[in-house]
Amino acid sequence: LTGSDPKLRDEGIIYTAHHDHLGIGRPDERGDAIYNGAIDNASGCAILLEMARVWANTKPAPKRSVYFASVAAEEQGLLGSAYLGQHPPIPAGRIALNLNYDAIPELGHVRDVVLNGAERTTFYPSAENVTRQMDLTIVPDPEPEQGHYYRSDHFSLGKVGIPAFSVEPGHDVVGKGKAWGDQMSADYREHRYHQPSDEFNPNWDWSEGVQMAQL
């Protein structure tokens, strides 16, 4: 999407989300061998597509050019985003920011957000300002032992000097609290993450994904 400012349109913002998952694998106890990846990462792809639709219909267009990259082979070691980092649509030095969306649970409206890697960029003060306007509190990664910063596609772009981070909801769900959010996260990791049971649920509360897209 070409930027509207003649002085800034040669710079860019890249939104990313990986569209791959694990395909067909070992059947679970139900005999299901299809690894759907509904949360990981159809959720991020849905946000990417919706943001592309909204930005394309926004007038005037953003000042900088905006790129939407649905990358592949994240589950095989960030291969798609590594290729994107080595072959960006414009020189890496002209890419102002990469925002990545990966595995957004749909649990409900949240009070907090994890900007995994934002503190490593000069964009962080702007992120603090925007989250404050949205009544969101930036919190540290609640599961640092999982090494999330190094396991998602923003890392590939960060390695080539592009300011990059993932946008993720925290666990403090309105009306249910942080302890419940922690429990749901642990339950997903144990019973659905990289398993055939990571399937679409029509009872999901989409407000969490909406918040992350608006942010």
Stockholm file with secondary structure:
# STOCKHOLM 1.0

chainA/1-215         LTGSDPKLRDEGIIYTAHHDHLGIGRPDERGDAIYNGAIDNASGCAILLEMARVWANTKPAPKRSVYFASVAAEEQGLLGSAYLGQHPPIPAGRIALNLNYDAIPELGHVRDVVLNGAERTTFYPSAENVTRQMDLTIVPDPEPEQGHYYRSDHFSLGKVGIPAFSVEPGHDVVGKGKAWGDQMSADYREHRYHQPSDEFNPNWDWSEGVQMAQL
#=GR chainA/1-215 SS CCCSCTTTTTSEEEEEEECCCCEECSCCTTSCCEECCIIIIIIHHHHHHHHHHHHHTCSSCCSSEEEEEEECCSTTTSHHHHHHHHSCSSCGGGEEEEEECCCCCCBCCBSEEEEETGGGSTTHHHHHHHHHHTTCEECCCSCGGGCGGGSSTHHHHHTTTCCEEEEEECSCBTTTHHHHHHHHHHHHHHHTTTSTTCCCCTTCBTHHHHHHHHC
#=GC SS_cons         CCCSCTTTTTSEEEEEEECCCCEECSCCTTSCCEECCIIIIIIHHHHHHHHHHHHHTCSSCCSSEEEEEEECCSTTTSHHHHHHHHSCSSCGGGEEEEEECCCCCCBCCBSEEEEETGGGSTTHHHHHHHHHHTTCEECCCSCGGGCGGGSSTHHHHHTTTCCEEEEEECSCBTTTHHHHHHHHHHHHHHHTTTSTTCCCCTTCBTHHHHHHHHC
//
